[in-house]
Structure formats: C-alpha cells, structure tokens
C-alpha cells in the first residue's frame, strides 16, 4: 500500500450520534434547548437540511456511511444479520489510513450482534470498542477516550470517529438531564393510545426502559431529549479540546446521525422503523476550515458522505464506482442538486423500500422473501403489500396517503423505484438482498430479547 504524505492535511473528527432526529435540535428548529453545543457548531458549519439515510437501522446505515455505497450494492441491509461486508469493499478509515492519517475509532459497531460487525474495525490504528450501557454516564467516558487521542496526536493529522449511542432506547439520561425538558402532559399522544396499537409489545418495550413516569408520554420524550443534551455536552468538550490544542481551524468537524426516531409517525413509537422522514432524515453538518457557514436544502443521501470527505481532504477513492456522489459542488454553489431522489431500505423488523424526492415520498412494503414466504410487519402481523404515497408539500408529516388520489404520480415513482431495483441487481450481480436475506429481528425474536432483559 502506498502511503500518501498528509502534508497540511486537516484533521477529520466525526461525532456520530445514534438515533438522533434533527428536528429535536435547536439548529433544525426545535423549540426546546436540547443542543446548545451542537447549535454553536452548526453556526459555523455547512448544514444539510434534507439529508436522508439510504438504510436503517444502525449497521446498514453506518456501512453506507463507511463505504459510499447503497445497501443494495454492499449487501448489508439489516441489523445483526448474517451477511458480512466483502473484503473487496474499502471503508472510510482504510482510505484515511492510506492518505497517511492516524485513524482512531471509538465505537461499538464491531460488538453488535456478538461481533458480526467486524468490518467496522478495518483501517483503524486504534479501535476502542465498547458495549452500550444505558442509564449511566457512558458518553462522558467515551469523550474522555477521544480527548486522550486528540492530545496524543496534536501534531499528526488525525482521523477520529466517535460514536455516541445515546439517545437510543432504552432512554435513561442522568440527572439533571432526565427532567430538564419535561413538560407533563404536553404531548399529543397518551400511553393508552400507544398501548392500543399492540399491547403486548408496548407493555414489554416501555417496561424495559425503567421509567419514573411511564404513563406520561411527554416524560418518555423528555428522556430522549435529555439524552440528546447529555450527548451534546460531550460535543462541546471535544470542540473545546480542539480549540485548546490550536487545531480547530485545521479540522473538518462533522456532527451527524445515522437515522432518527419515531414518536407516532407511521403508528410507531420510541423506535426507528417504517421509513418515515422522522426515521430516515439525518442530522448532517460539516464545519470546514476557511469556509463560511451556510444551509443547503438540496436532497442528499448518506451514500454521499464518503465521496464528500474524499473530495474535501484528498482521500483516495476505491477503483470501483460508488453510488454516492460528492456534495462539494453544492458547497461550492456549482450545482443546485446532486441527485433527484434518495432510496431508503429497511429489512430488520420489517421490510420496505422508500423513494423520496424533495416533494414526494413513496413507501413500498416488501411482504414476501425470495422463497415466497411472508415477511410480516413490525408487530409480527400479516402486512398489506400496497404502496403508500405522500405529497410532502401539503403533508410534511406524512399523515395522509394520496396513492388513490394521485395514481399518475404513484405510477411514475413506482417505475423509477422498480427500474432502480433492476439496475442495482445488475450492478451487484445478485438478487434483491432484502428478499434474499429476510428479516434479521422478526417480532418473536425481538420480543425474546426484550423480555430476557427484564
């Protein structure tokens, strides 16, 4: 391997906050003060307002961020599934190491699924793994690890990836964060509404969180918001350390999420499935040296993250084509858009594809695997195969299916999606990966996990 000298290369520091929906951050318009440190970063950054994950949940989402490939190309379509990433596919830390960076990962992706995510350690000089421990101050301890590496490598170009698992369930922020954003009775839902959807599931799932006020929906949301603020404090610590080391102005600093969380969208609560915007929309901001802050409203995908970093700092790209594209033309105002749509996939608790443009959203349930066996819904029930369509201009909350009112638009988007699926299958040289692999955490298996923890 040829090492390219990193002359004057900026540091790359990425803080990935799991399950963070951007509209619960002040810089994305949230009314509660959940994120003062992240908001301060956003004020200096290029902020993307329409960034969407090509896949959910965590393992397929981060595999795309690491590879610049859609899951239909890299093959990791589910969380803790049996599929492994091909050794021929290069990852972001490997590319950074080839560029001459000291590469550090503070992350728990390798530990996911009894070590199934081994590819997430590729390319790291130092991989500091951990098991997620809710209801504690783990984020602070992880930030301490990051601070140590920042100090140790102050004079060397550093690639640092810090993955904070909060605000993932089970929500459990420490005082004072647990009540910081609590407004009793302030949510449009009640827990009776939630349990009515599927009593067995929500009794077990909410019970697993060990909440002080489990009957107040607003308290549960406040726990999520409290975990955001708890993570936000660690972002501030990292920024201050970079400033104190005198390297802030030579650092590409990224705050991002892999996906969001549902609080009623699509009839899902306290979880991230269904491919509604509440789940697929990502926080994404890049603080760039000598670059004025701006907001970009063009549609972008998680596939675009790797090629963008490569373009910004001169990372070598793989020899094979990526499905992502650099966002630098948007940043440089050389282009108004880089893609007309984003296709998102899920195949863990239920199987679906979504095609999103700036104005429209199509969600297509996948209800059979390659053998013709049924793929049930999130709650283990038989699933209807009919697609749903949302006019996002009139209905940004995705509450009203207009597939019957807008049949021509439905047909148009279905043709685009089916053409995309055929092209992906031809490029990957294998059949539809969702139908080939099926669900990795079906309802019975997931319930076994939840009940075993209680």
C-alpha angles and dihedrals in degrees: 000000000000114000112215110211108246094223108181089344112163121238116257114216117177122186109190114191112199121232093000113154108205096222088069090065124086092229089059094048106273113154096215119079096242099137119033094149095047090045089056090052090048090054088064097038147081100252121199113212098186105042115142135188117244088212144010146244122036109285098044090040094054093040088061092047089051097046110029087232131118114242088248086065103037093038101226100122101149141046115258092354126151097256119103127203113258115254087230093066113090121220131214095252090051091053091047091050090050088053088056102259125144099240123212128177124189101184148121101218094105089056093054114115097006093308099317092135096069093139091070089075094056115121099013122130087196122022110183105191129190142177114241111253113188125202095042146075097275093133090061092051092049090050088053089057090050092049090054092055092046090055094043094052100036091129098042129071104261131203107197125179114188116184115195111193097201131123088042118114137299084062111212117150119180123245129307090025094058093071101020095103100025116132106172115234094000100128127091091231132067126207087246087062090051098046090048089067093062116341098192093052100045095042089057098037097047091041089058090063095065093219125185092218105026093161095062113078089198090059091056092051088047089057090055090048091046091055089052090055091046090055091042090061089059091052087057092051092053092048092050091049092052090049092048090050089053093238102104092099090053097048132098098215118194130189113185146145130223094222141325139251137254124240098177100322109137090000091291124126133192093355142077116245137104100066094253116149090256086069106030099044113096134202107237128171130157120198103203129192113256093000124124117232120258143161120239119199099183118118113263135173134216084245087072096060100083097045090047093054090044090053093046099050104021101255114171113252125223118262093241122075119267124219089219125077133208117268092205092101087060092047091048090045090238092126136030093212140006100197136020095216146003123227114209126193137199128183108153110083094005134356126246145137125215130195114201129187123175090268107025140046127198120188116191118193115218104213104171134048125223091278093052093254115145121260105208127210129265091280095047095257129131109275131223113234098212115118121235126220130203129194098215094192092063097025113032090163091062094231102134123059108214098180092118094044094048106037095154092055090046091053092046094053093042090055091050092049096047091047089051091051092052092048092049092050091050093048094046093043092224138086126270103306095212093055092041095051104032124195119336097194108032118183096265093048093047092049090052089056094049096046093047090061096053 
